[in-house]
Amino acid sequence: MHSPELRSAADDIAFVLETLGVGEALMRLAPFQEFDTATLVQVVDEAARFSREVLAPLNAVGDREGCTWRDGVVSTPAGFADAYRQYRDAGWPSLPCDPSLGGQGLPLVAQIAVQELTAGANLAWTMYPGILHGAFECVHRFGSAALRDAWLAPLVSGEWLATMCLTEPGAGSDLGQIRTRAVWADEQQETARVTGEKIFISGGEQDLTPNIVHLVLARTSDAPAGSAGLSLFLVPKILANAERNEVRCTGIEHKMGIRGSATCSMAFEGATGYLVGEVHRGLEAMFAMMNSARLHVGASAVGLAQGAYEMSVRHAHERAQSRVPGADAGTPIAGHPAVWRLLEGQRVGVEGARLLLYRAALAIDEAHHAATSAMRADADALAALLTPIVKATATAQAFHGASDALQVFGGYGYVEETGISQFVRDARIPMIYEGTNEIQAIDLLMRKIVKDKGVTLSRWLAWGQAQVREARALERLNGFDDALHGFDTWTDLMPSLIALARATPRAALCVAGEVMQAIHGLSMAGLWAQASIAEVAAGIPSDAKRRAARYWLKFELPQTHRAMAIVASQIQDPETAE
């Protein structure tokens, strides 16, 4: 069984940092001026090495062994705890954290690269520290001074891990149905007793760290109905006095994939919890964590897609079958046009997803650190726009790409020993957790387009259109004419779509998926144009990005036009899903 090497992933991330100018853009932000792009590339290379040498060999182990639960105690697969010790000792958890709190102060872009690479080697293991940075940001931004002093340092160092506890048996995407209760334990309303049941909690119990910080949504006795009445509480497994809190794991799920990640049912039985942020404003604090989680899910998906692609490429060059006309017998299947399509589709899909991922991560860094409030506001709006697109489209690419990778293996792909089936199984859940992809499409349409009156989207697409025009003008590039037509089509559609969404929301929501597909396609047109321009300007002889852009324009852009045609048809003759 082969494992992903991730060297090509590290090289492509370096292209994004160096040639596309993401590193240069980061260096213009005040906290990162002492760094240089070469330093970021070194971080990427070391993360790839750790993922390749330490995590990849444990991927099949985790899938085979899974986690075990006995009397409230969860044991992770062999090697997972030692791998986490190495991860923590190397300082990876502190990478993007504030230096004044013991962090290394690197940009979020660097953390996203680490997430991508570790997930490409071992998604189940990556689930354990995957929420850590979001938890840090949540407590750092919304917690009281006392809460920050008591609980942040071990999160920065990775001595402790964290969870996000939202889902309940009767409350999935509809958080307004949450029934977990919080009863105040002090007059200041800072400490409460939390009682309730949470399910599908990743890492709710594990043997990697001595303590776990649970961030729990609950409802106080005076809370109004619905999601507006929720408050957020920090509920530690072990209290500051070293006593065990009244929280326990009542079982773990037996899953299709990510079997090495403990997916726990949790019982809070009057557990001590500390208020994070303001009473009845828990969603505001939680969504700061959720948005980080969604971008990290996108990064994990890019890593998964990369890992599956690498395995299928290696197999396609090793496996000789049939004969291509004009070639000797026993041609490697990579030389067959049908297999080439499967491989090239994966490559273009994963590299395109990476372009969008790091643009979104850069926007978040700019939202935090740009020089003026106006620049920060614009960057924050762009990050909010791109996050649901990254989450939905990268996870879809991971699953469909992994399925294509299995197809390259043929019958051998259906055999567990080759390892590729694990990627298919692992890649299914990211389309569901941290908000299903359908929820992401609704968010994009109703909040990021309609509520914003299309302002941020128009600004983003204007940038993309300018990139396409510049690429089209270069002698060595062509094929962008249809993309320019697509931008014009969307400009004509958007006012009518917004009007439909306001007048008949159900009708607009019927095509939320096509809206997502259209905006993603136009975004990719701009990003592939930018990558092609940068490749020419840098004098890179391989023309890999231009070939990828040509492939995308020929085989993928038509899907964007199809999506816009469906949206136009719905505007003209609405169906309301009644």
C-alpha positions, 0 to 999 in steps of 0.5 A, a space after each residue: 500500500 502506498 501513501 501520499 508523498 505530498 511533495 507536489 502539494 508543498 510545491 504547489 503551495 509554494 507557487 501560491 505563496 511565491 509566484 501568485 504573491 500571497 506571501 508578498 501580500 502577507 508581508 505588507 501586513 504589520 504583524 508579518 513584516 519580519 517574516 519572508 516568503 522563504 520562511 513560510 515555504 520552509 514551514 510548508 516543507 517541514 509540515 509536508 515532511 511531518 505529515 509524510 513520515 509521521 502521519 501517513 503511516 498511521 492512516 490505515 492503522 486508524 481506519 483498521 483499528 478505529 477508536 474504542 470506548 469503555 466506561 467513558 474512556 476513549 482509546 485512540 488508534 495505536 500511534 495517534 497519541 505519540 504523533 500528537 506529542 511530536 506535533 505539540 513538541 514541534 510547536 505546530 499548535 502555536 503557529 498562528 497564535 498571538 506571540 504575547 500569549 506564547 504563540 509564534 505569530 505566523 499568518 493564518 495562511 501558514 496554519 491552513 497549509 499545515 491543516 491541508 498537509 496533515 489532512 492529506 496524510 491522515 484526516 482522522 488524526 487531523 480532526 483532533 487538533 483541527 478545531 484548536 485554532 478556532 477555539 483559541 480565537 473564540 476565547 481570545 476574542 470573546 472571553 473575559 480577562 479571567 477566562 483568557 488568563 486561566 484557559 488560553 495558554 494550554 490551548 496555545 501550546 496544544 497541551 489541551 485540545 478543544 471541542 465545539 459542542 452544538 449538535 443534539 439529538 433534536 438539533 442539527 442545522 436548526 440550532 434554535 432547537 437546542 435544549 441543553 440548559 445552563 443554570 447560573 451558579 453565581 450572582 455575577 452570571 459568569 459561572 453556570 451548571 450546564 446540563 444536557 446531551 450533545 452528539 457527534 462531538 469530534 474528540 469529545 473524549 480522547 487519550 491525546 491530552 490530559 484535559 479538553 476544553 468544551 465550548 458548549 451552546 446552552 440556554 439559560 432559564 430566562 432565554 428567549 426561544 430560538 437561536 437568539 436565546 443561546 449562550 456559550 460556555 467553556 466547560 473543561 473536562 478537568 477543572 482548575 482545582 484538578 477535579 473532574 468536571 461533571 461531563 462524560 462521554 457516553 459512547 462513540 459512533 461507528 462510522 463509514 470513514 474517519 474511524 480514527 477520530 472519536 465521534 462522541 456522545 457527551 453528557 453534561 450533568 450539572 457541569 461547571 461552565 464559564 460564560 464566553 461573551 455575552 448572555 444570549 449572544 452565544 451564536 456570535 461567539 460560536 460563529 467566530 469559531 464556526 467560520 474558522 472551522 469551515 475554512 479548516 474543513 476546506 483545507 482538509 478537503 484540499 489535502 484529501 483530494 491531493 492525497 487521493 490524486 497522488 495515489 491514483 497517479 502513481 498507480 496509473 503509471 505503474 499499471 500497464 494494460 491494453 495498448 494505445 494506438 501507435 504505442 507498444 503493448 503494455 502501455 501504462 494506463 496513464 497514457 489512455 485518454 479516458 484515464 488521462 481525463 480522470 487524472 487531469 480532472 483531479 489535478 485541475 480540481 485540487 489545484 483550483 481548490 487550493 487557489 481559492 482556499 489560500 485567497 480566502 485565508 489571505 482575506 482573513 489575515 487582511 481582515 485582522 491586520 490591514 492598515 486601515 479600517 476600510 481595508 479591514 472591512 472590505 477584507 472581512 466581507 470578502 472572507 465571509 463571501 468566500 468561506 462558504 464557497 471554499 467549504 462547499 466546493 472543496 469538499 465536493 471536489 474531495 469526494 468526487 476526486 477521490 471517487 475518480 481516483 478509485 476509478 483509476 485503480 479499477 477493481 483494485 480500488 474496491 479492495 481495501 488493501 490498496 488504501 484508496 477506498 479509505 479516501 473515498 469513505 473519509 471524503 464523504 463526511 466533510 460535505 456534511 459537517 460544519 454546515 452541510 453544503 446545502 446550508 453553505 449555498 443558502 448562506 451564500 445566496 441569502 446572506 452574502 449576496 441578497 443581504 449585502 445587495 451583491 456589493 462584495 460579490 460584484 467587487 470580487 467578480 470585477 477583480 476576476 473579470 479584470 484578470 481574465 481580460 489580462 490573460 486573454 490579451 497575452 499572446 500565449 494564452 487563449 480560451 477566456 472569451 467564454 469566461 468573459 461572457 459568463 461575467 456579463 451573464 451574471 451581471 445581467 442575472 444578479 438584480 433579478 435573482 436578488 428581487 426573486 429572493 426577496 419576493 419569493 425566497 423559496 423559489 430562489 432557494 431552489 437554485 441556491 446550489 446552481 448559484 453556488 456553482 456559478 459563483 464558484 465557476 466565475 471565481 475560478 475563471 479569475 483565479 486560473 487567469 491570475 495563475 496563468 499570468 503569474 506563470 508567464 511573468 515568472 518565466 516558468 517553462 513547464 506551463 502547468 498552470 496554463 495547461 490546467 487553465 485550458 483544461 478548466 476552460 474546456 471541460 469545467 467552464 461549460 458547467 458554470 454556463 449551465 448553472 447560470 442558465 438554470 438560474 435564469 430559467 428559475 427567475 423567468 418561471 419560478 418553481 417554489 418546491 411546494 
